[in-house]
Amino acid sequence: MKSRMMFKKDLKEKNELVNIAMDRFLPRKDEYPKQIHKAMRHTLFAGGKRIRPYLTIRTFNLFSDETAKVTEIAGTIELIHTYTLIHDDLPEIDNDDLRRGKPTCHVLYGSDLALLAGDALLVNAIEMITATNLEDSIIVKLVKVVTHDCGAKGLIGGQMADIINEDQTGTPELLDFIHLNKTVKLFQLCTKVGCIVAEVPQDDLKRLEKYGYCFGMAFQIIDDILDIEGSSDKLGKSIGKDEKSKKMTYPAVHGLDNSKLAAQRFIDEANDIISHYGEKGKYLRMLNDFILSREL
Ligand code: GRG
């Protein structure tokens, strides 16, 4: 089987496992008060590539084949990611009406419910970590790293810097701060939690954190490029918004051609890091290829 087809099949299989874990954990959509449960599930199950849970599982699989041990943790990352999308789309922030090919959460349910749906996804994600059968010592490590990286010194700090620097002339340092915190830390978190559940030595954790950095940088640079060159139909979200709202992006700061070269360089470095794991790294190498040529 061609490697692209093999990758898509594998991504689909892992997505199904993660969807089942999230569905099992969350309240049913007809449970009282059903509006909140429906709103949470709307964006969560609207589609989405599920790259973050896949990265979590395939990082874990470098060390262990017991995928069931990490599936719920992979699901918690997707809950957190979906919370950021719902809040980011709100009229007060990015004001978007299309996400994952469907109307955004606030368009269907109103901003009040979208705000609460995002809050609930984040809080219930932490609860989902504590509800796993993993050892308490592993759960404590997971909660510590997840809450730190998603807080003011991580995702939210990155989002803040993104907002306050709209309309500003970008510097490469500021752009790196925004990309690192807003996007890259969540990808690094995927590799870290995969390592924590697999109980790997520090050397591996550091190596895969670096891999998560290169992968995440490439992902965000390509996202910036797709906002210029991509198709809204394929991406399932609006395009051209970065230029309209004068966002600090890689193409705005470094130019489009340099951005494409930088994305390739980060993926090359990511592949180089993964080569340490030989044949076991093949799915992560396929993921790297997928990200570099993605149109969605
Ligand atoms: C508190 C408002 C608030 C937000 C939380 C990080 C963050 C903080 C918000 C940023 C959300 C955002 C749009 C980040 C950019 C990362 C990105 C390109 C997300 C889209 O990821 P994909 O393409 O989406 O993997 P799917 O739908 O496939 O999961």
Residues whose N, C-alpha, C, O or C-beta is under 5 A from the ligand:
A	BS01	GRG	G48 K49 R50 I51 T84 L85 H87 D88 R100 L155 I156 Q159 K182 T183 D223 L296
